[in-house]
Amino acid sequence: MGEEKLVEISINHEGEDFLAFVRLETANVLLNDPEAASNYVRKHLISEQQNAQHSDSNTGVISVWSTKRPSVKDSKATEIFLELRQKYAHEFDDKKHVKTQLWGKIAREMYALGFDVGTGRDAVEKLRQKFSNLQKQYMKHVSHMKRTGEEKKEPPPFFSEMRNIMSNKHKSDSKNLQDTLEACSSSSVQESETDDLLAPAFVM
């Protein structure tokens, strides 16, 4: 049975936007029931921020990406996150590696650097969703540049970092395709040679 994915939603509470990563059923309730959303923010998100502030004073570790408007520390966390994603780019592009384990490794390394993105499955989904959002912004801008030219619009945050990651991915995909084609070509040649050896001799 596959892991249940989480979705990212924004909840406005007393004029401030909070980001939450929840199950789809929970998201539907929170988006359609203001009272439930308010209770959820008070019980989970605000208490998490208070715990993070307390943790910050004791261990130097802070919770990040919990509000819609990014803080300086949120931006720094994203910068570190993309550096780690680039660090493990080869593993992510290799189908032999389990992506869930790689996201978990990044979450642990971020925590060691002072940025708490959660634990276990929650951390994995949060990082995967974060990268997916950055990837969508990157692809949207690339599409815009192809239509109108780069000078027409300012690139989104972390565009250069995403370009490095995506360009390496495309190189890896191209190499994998080339290796596959070469393997198929080699296999075809071997089969042809085998067929020639097994073919009956022509007798006059």
Backbone hydrogen bonds in HBPLUS format (Angstrom, degrees):
<---DONOR---> <-ACCEPTOR-->    atom                        ^
c    i                          cat <-CA-CA->   ^        H-A-AA   ^      H-
h    n   atom  resd res      DA  || num        DHA   H-A  angle D-A-AA Bond
n    s   type  num  typ     dist DA aas  dist angle  dist       angle   num
A0007-VAL N   A0022-VAL O   2.73 MM  15  5.54 166.7  1.75 160.0 159.1     1
A0022-VAL N   A0007-VAL O   3.00 MM  15  5.54 148.3  2.10 159.8 157.0     2
A0009-ILE N   A0020-ALA O   2.95 MM  11  5.45 159.7  1.99 155.7 162.4     3
A0020-ALA N   A0009-ILE O   2.95 MM  11  5.45 158.1  2.00 154.6 159.1     4
A0011-ILE N   A0018-PHE O   2.76 MM   7  5.11 163.8  1.79 152.0 157.5     5
A0018-PHE N   A0011-ILE O   2.75 MM   7  5.11 158.1  1.80 141.1 148.6     6
A0013-HIS N   A0016-GLU O   2.76 MM   3  5.27 170.6  1.77 152.5 152.8     7
A0016-GLU N   A0013-HIS O   3.07 MM   3  5.27 162.9  2.10 110.6 115.9     8
A0068-LYS N   A0017-ASP O   3.20 MM  51  5.37 161.4  2.24 115.2 120.1     9
A0019-LEU N   A0066-SER O   3.06 MM  47  5.17 161.0  2.10 113.5 119.4    10
A0027-ALA N   A0023-ARG O   2.87 MM   4  6.15 155.4  1.93 154.5 162.6    11
A0028-ASN N   A0024-LEU O   3.03 MM   4  6.30 156.0  2.08 151.1 155.9    12
A0029-VAL N   A0025-GLU O   3.24 MM   4  6.57 151.9  2.33 143.3 150.2    13
A0030-LEU N   A0026-THR O   2.94 MM   4  6.20 170.6  1.95 159.2 161.1    14
A0031-LEU N   A0027-ALA O   2.93 MM   4  6.00 154.7  1.99 151.1 157.5    15
A0032-ASN N   A0029-VAL O   3.20 MM   3  5.34 140.8  2.36  99.9 110.8    16
A0033-ASP N   A0029-VAL O   2.86 MM   4  5.76 122.8  2.19 150.6 163.8    17
A0037-ALA N   A0033-ASP O   2.92 MM   4  6.19 156.0  1.98 155.8 163.8    18
A0038-SER N   A0034-PRO O   2.87 MM   4  6.07 155.5  1.93 146.4 152.7    19
A0039-ASN N   A0035-GLU O   2.95 MM   4  6.20 162.2  1.99 150.7 155.2    20
A0040-TYR N   A0036-ALA O   2.91 MM   4  6.06 152.1  1.99 142.9 151.0    21
A0041-VAL N   A0037-ALA O   2.98 MM   4  6.23 159.3  2.02 149.6 154.4    22
A0042-ARG N   A0038-SER O   3.05 MM   4  6.30 168.0  2.07 151.9 154.8    23
A0043-LYS N   A0039-ASN O   2.88 MM   4  5.94 162.6  1.91 149.5 154.9    24
A0044-HIS N   A0040-TYR O   2.81 MM   4  5.68 162.8  1.84 149.5 154.6    25
A0046-ILE N   A0041-VAL O   2.81 MM   5  5.96 173.4  1.82 168.0 166.8    26
A0048-GLU N   A0044-HIS O   2.95 MM   4  5.97 142.3  2.10 136.6 147.2    27
A0049-GLN N   A0045-LEU O   3.01 MM   4  6.32 152.0  2.09 145.7 152.6    28
A0050-GLN N   A0046-ILE O   2.96 MM   4  6.28 158.8  2.00 150.5 156.1    29
A0051-ASN N   A0047-SER O   2.86 MM   4  6.06 156.8  1.92 145.2 151.9    30
A0052-ALA N   A0048-GLU O   2.79 MM   4  5.96 147.4  1.89 142.3 152.2    31
A0053-GLN N   A0049-GLN O   2.86 MM   4  6.15 152.8  1.93 148.3 155.1    32
A0054-HIS N   A0050-GLN O   2.98 MM   4  6.24 155.9  2.04 145.3 152.0    33
A0055-SER N   A0051-ASN O   2.75 MM   4  5.96 154.4  1.82 144.8 152.9    34
A0056-ASP N   A0052-ALA O   2.73 MM   4  5.91 146.7  1.84 143.6 153.3    35
A0057-SER N   A0053-GLN O   3.25 MM   4  6.53 146.9  2.37 141.1 147.3    36
A0058-ASN N   A0055-SER O   3.04 MM   3  5.12 137.0  2.23  98.7 111.3    37
A0059-THR N   A0055-SER O   2.67 MM   4  5.63 176.7  1.67 167.9 169.0    38
A0060-GLY N   A0056-ASP O   3.14 MM   4  4.25 134.0  2.36 103.2 113.9    39
A0062-ILE N   A0114-GLY O   3.03 MM  52  6.15 163.7  2.06 135.8 135.7    40
A0116-ASP N   A0062-ILE O   2.66 MM  54  5.57 176.8  1.66 153.7 152.7    41
A0064-VAL N   A0116-ASP O   3.26 MM  52  6.21 153.7  2.33 155.4 152.8    42
A0075-SER N   A0071-SER O   3.03 MM   4  6.34 159.0  2.07 150.6 154.9    43
A0076-LYS N   A0072-VAL O   2.97 MM   4  6.25 153.2  2.04 144.2 152.1    44
A0077-ALA N   A0073-LYS O   2.86 MM   4  6.01 152.1  1.94 141.8 149.6    45
A0078-THR N   A0074-ASP O   2.94 MM   4  6.27 151.2  2.02 146.2 153.9    46
A0079-GLU N   A0075-SER O   2.96 MM   4  6.22 152.9  2.04 144.6 152.1    47
A0080-ILE N   A0076-LYS O   2.94 MM   4  6.25 161.5  1.97 152.3 156.3    48
A0081-PHE N   A0077-ALA O   2.79 MM   4  5.94 157.4  1.84 146.6 154.0    49
A0082-LEU N   A0078-THR O   2.96 MM   4  6.17 159.6  2.00 150.2 153.5    50
A0083-GLU N   A0079-GLU O   3.07 MM   4  6.31 146.8  2.19 141.7 151.2    51
A0084-LEU N   A0080-ILE O   2.97 MM   4  6.28 155.0  2.04 152.5 158.6    52
A0085-ARG N   A0081-PHE O   2.86 MM   4  6.15 150.0  1.95 143.5 153.2    53
A0086-GLN N   A0082-LEU O   2.89 MM   4  6.00 150.8  1.97 140.4 147.6    54
A0087-LYS N   A0083-GLU O   2.91 MM   4  6.11 144.9  2.03 136.3 146.9    55
A0088-TYR N   A0084-LEU O   3.06 MM   4  6.36 146.2  2.18 146.1 152.7    56
A0089-ALA N   A0086-GLN O   3.14 MM   3  4.82 163.6  2.17 105.9 105.8    57
A0092-PHE N   A0088-TYR O   2.97 MM   4  6.28 157.9  2.02 156.0 162.8    58
A0093-ASP N   A0089-ALA O   2.96 MM   4  6.17 149.1  2.06 149.2 157.2    59
A0094-ASP N   A0090-HIS O   3.09 MM   4  6.22 120.8  2.45 135.7 150.2    60
A0094-ASP N   A0091-GLU O   3.20 MM   3  5.06 142.2  2.35  93.8 104.7    61
A0097-HIS N   A0094-ASP O   3.10 MM   3  5.93 165.3  2.12 124.7 128.2    62
A0101-GLN N   A0098-VAL O   3.15 MM   3  5.58 124.9  2.47 107.1 119.2    63
A0102-LEU N   A0098-VAL O   3.29 MM   4  6.68 149.3  2.39 145.4 154.2    64
A0102-LEU N   A0099-LYS O   3.04 MM   3  5.02 117.4  2.44  94.5 110.4    65
A0103-TRP N   A0099-LYS O   2.94 MM   4  6.27 161.1  1.97 160.5 164.4    66
A0104-GLY N   A0100-THR O   3.03 MM   4  6.22 155.9  2.08 143.3 150.4    67
A0105-LYS N   A0101-GLN O   2.93 MM   4  6.15 147.5  2.04 140.7 149.3    68
A0106-ILE N   A0102-LEU O   3.02 MM   4  6.33 155.3  2.08 148.2 154.3    69
A0107-ALA N   A0103-TRP O   2.93 MM   4  6.22 156.1  1.99 149.0 155.7    70
A0108-ARG N   A0104-GLY O   3.05 MM   4  6.32 156.5  2.11 146.7 152.1    71
A0109-GLU N   A0105-LYS O   3.00 MM   4  6.26 154.7  2.07 146.5 153.7    72
A0110-MET N   A0106-ILE O   2.85 MM   4  6.06 153.3  1.92 151.1 158.5    73
A0111-TYR N   A0107-ALA O   3.01 MM   4  6.24 154.2  2.08 144.1 151.0    74
A0112-ALA N   A0108-ARG O   3.01 MM   4  6.27 153.2  2.08 143.0 150.2    75
A0113-LEU N   A0109-GLU O   3.10 MM   4  6.34 130.1  2.36 134.5 147.2    76
A0113-LEU N   A0110-MET O   3.01 MM   3  4.99 131.4  2.25  94.0 107.9    77
A0115-PHE N   A0110-MET O   2.84 MM   5  5.18 166.5  1.86 140.1 137.5    78
A0114-GLY N   A0111-TYR O   2.95 MM   3  5.00 159.1  1.99 104.0 110.5    79
A0123-ALA N   A0119-THR O   3.31 MM   4  4.81 158.6  2.36 105.7 109.1    80
A0124-VAL N   A0120-GLY O   3.17 MM   4  6.50 160.4  2.21 150.8 156.6    81
A0125-GLU N   A0121-ARG O   2.93 MM   4  6.14 168.8  1.95 157.3 159.2    82
A0126-LYS N   A0122-ASP O   2.93 MM   4  6.03 152.3  2.01 143.9 152.3    83
A0127-LEU N   A0123-ALA O   2.97 MM   4  6.15 163.4  2.00 152.9 156.0    84
A0128-ARG N   A0124-VAL O   2.92 MM   4  6.07 160.8  1.96 148.9 155.2    85
A0129-GLN N   A0125-GLU O   2.86 MM   4  5.89 159.0  1.90 144.7 150.5    86
A0130-LYS N   A0126-LYS O   2.92 MM   4  6.03 152.6  2.00 140.8 149.0    87
A0131-PHE N   A0127-LEU O   2.95 MM   4  6.16 165.2  1.97 151.6 154.6    88
A0132-SER N   A0128-ARG O   2.97 MM   4  6.12 152.5  2.04 141.2 149.5    89
A0133-ASN N   A0129-GLN O   2.93 MM   4  6.17 155.7  1.99 149.7 155.0    90
A0134-LEU N   A0130-LYS O   3.06 MM   4  6.35 161.5  2.10 150.1 154.9    91
A0135-GLN N   A0131-PHE O   2.83 MM   4  5.98 151.2  1.91 146.5 155.2    92
A0136-LYS N   A0132-SER O   2.96 MM   4  6.19 151.3  2.04 145.2 152.3    93
A0137-GLN N   A0133-ASN O   3.06 MM   4  6.35 159.5  2.10 148.8 153.7    94
A0138-TYR N   A0134-LEU O   2.95 MM   4  6.14 156.5  2.01 144.7 151.5    95
A0139-MET N   A0135-GLN O   2.90 MM   4  6.11 169.7  1.91 153.7 155.7    96
A0140-LYS N   A0136-LYS O   2.93 MM   4  6.01 154.2  2.00 146.2 153.6    97
A0141-HIS N   A0137-GLN O   3.08 MM   4  6.28 154.5  2.15 144.4 150.4    98
A0142-VAL N   A0138-TYR O   2.93 MM   4  6.21 159.3  1.97 152.8 159.3    99
A0143-SER N   A0139-MET O   2.94 MM   4  6.08 158.9  1.98 145.4 150.8   100
A0144-HIS N   A0140-LYS O   3.02 MM   4  6.23 148.8  2.12 137.8 146.6   101
A0145-MET N   A0141-HIS O   2.83 MM   4  6.12 155.8  1.89 152.8 158.8   102
A0146-LYS N   A0142-VAL O   3.07 MM   4  6.33 152.6  2.14 147.2 153.9   103
A0147-ARG N   A0143-SER O   3.26 MM   4  6.51 140.2  2.43 138.1 147.9   104
A0147-ARG N   A0144-HIS O   3.12 MM   3  5.20 127.3  2.41  96.1 109.7   105
A0148-THR N   A0144-HIS O   2.91 MM   4  6.08 164.3  1.93 159.6 163.5   106
A0149-GLY N   A0145-MET O   2.80 MM   4  4.44 141.6  1.95 117.1 128.0   107
A0152-LYS N   A0149-GLY O   3.27 MM   3  5.88 165.9  2.29 117.9 122.2   108
A0162-MET N   A0158-PHE O   3.05 MM   4  6.25 159.5  2.10 146.3 151.8   109
A0163-ARG N   A0159-PHE O   2.83 MM   4  6.04 148.4  1.92 147.3 157.1   110
A0164-ASN N   A0160-SER O   3.07 MM   4  6.33 151.8  2.15 144.3 150.3   111
A0165-ILE N   A0161-GLU O   3.18 MM   4  6.50 159.6  2.22 145.4 150.5   112
A0166-MET N   A0162-MET O   2.81 MM   4  5.96 170.3  1.82 156.7 159.5   113
A0167-SER N   A0163-ARG O   2.85 MM   4  5.81 156.2  1.91 144.4 151.1   114
A0168-ASN N   A0164-ASN O   3.16 MM   4  6.25 157.0  2.21 141.0 146.8   115
A0169-LYS N   A0165-ILE O   3.03 MM   4  6.29 147.5  2.14 141.5 151.1   116
A0170-HIS N   A0166-MET O   2.93 MM   4  6.20 154.8  1.99 147.6 153.6   117
A0171-LYS N   A0167-SER O   3.01 MM   4  6.26 153.8  2.08 144.6 151.7   118
A0172-SER N   A0168-ASN O   2.93 MM   4  6.15 156.1  1.99 144.5 151.1   119
A0173-ASP N   A0169-LYS O   2.82 MM   4  6.08 157.7  1.87 150.7 157.0   120
A0174-SER N   A0170-HIS O   2.89 MM   4  6.05 155.9  1.95 145.0 151.5   121
A0175-LYS N   A0171-LYS O   2.91 MM   4  6.14 154.9  1.97 146.2 153.2   122
A0176-ASN N   A0172-SER O   2.87 MM   4  6.10 159.9  1.91 149.9 155.5   123
A0177-LEU N   A0173-ASP O   2.92 MM   4  6.12 152.3  2.00 143.4 151.1   124
A0178-GLN N   A0174-SER O   2.87 MM   4  6.11 157.5  1.92 146.7 153.0   125
A0179-ASP N   A0175-LYS O   2.82 MM   4  6.06 161.7  1.85 153.0 157.9   126
A0180-THR N   A0176-ASN O   2.94 MM   4  6.12 152.9  2.01 141.6 149.1   127
A0181-LEU N   A0177-LEU O   2.89 MM   4  6.16 159.3  1.94 151.1 156.5   128
A0182-GLU N   A0178-GLN O   2.87 MM   4  6.08 159.7  1.91 151.4 157.2   129
A0183-ALA N   A0179-ASP O   2.89 MM   4  6.06 152.5  1.97 143.4 151.2   130
A0184-CYS N   A0180-THR O   2.90 MM   4  6.14 156.1  1.95 147.8 154.3   131
A0185-SER N   A0181-LEU O   2.84 MM   4  6.03 157.1  1.90 146.9 153.6   132
A0186-SER N   A0182-GLU O   2.87 MM   4  6.03 160.0  1.91 146.7 152.1   133
A0187-SER N   A0183-ALA O   2.90 MM   4  6.06 153.8  1.97 143.2 150.7   134
A0188-SER N   A0184-CYS O   2.90 MM   4  6.13 150.0  1.99 145.1 153.0   135
A0189-VAL N   A0185-SER O   3.03 MM   4  6.31 154.2  2.09 147.5 153.9   136
A0190-GLN N   A0186-SER O   2.99 MM   4  6.25 160.6  2.03 148.3 153.4   137
A0191-GLU N   A0187-SER O   2.92 MM   4  6.12 156.9  1.97 146.1 152.5   138
A0192-SER N   A0188-SER O   2.90 MM   4  6.09 152.2  1.98 143.4 151.3   139
A0193-GLU N   A0189-VAL O   2.89 MM   4  6.17 157.5  1.95 150.8 156.6   140
A0194-THR N   A0190-GLN O   2.90 MM   4  6.12 154.5  1.97 146.1 153.4   141
A0195-ASP N   A0191-GLU O   2.88 MM   4  6.09 155.7  1.94 146.7 153.2   142
A0196-ASP N   A0192-SER O   3.01 MM   4  6.26 151.1  2.09 144.3 151.8   143
A0197-LEU N   A0193-GLU O   3.11 MM   4  6.39 151.7  2.19 144.0 150.9   144
A0198-LEU N   A0194-THR O   3.01 MM   4  6.25 149.7  2.10 147.5 155.9   145
A0199-ALA N   A0195-ASP O   2.91 MM   4  5.91 124.7  2.23 141.2 154.5   146
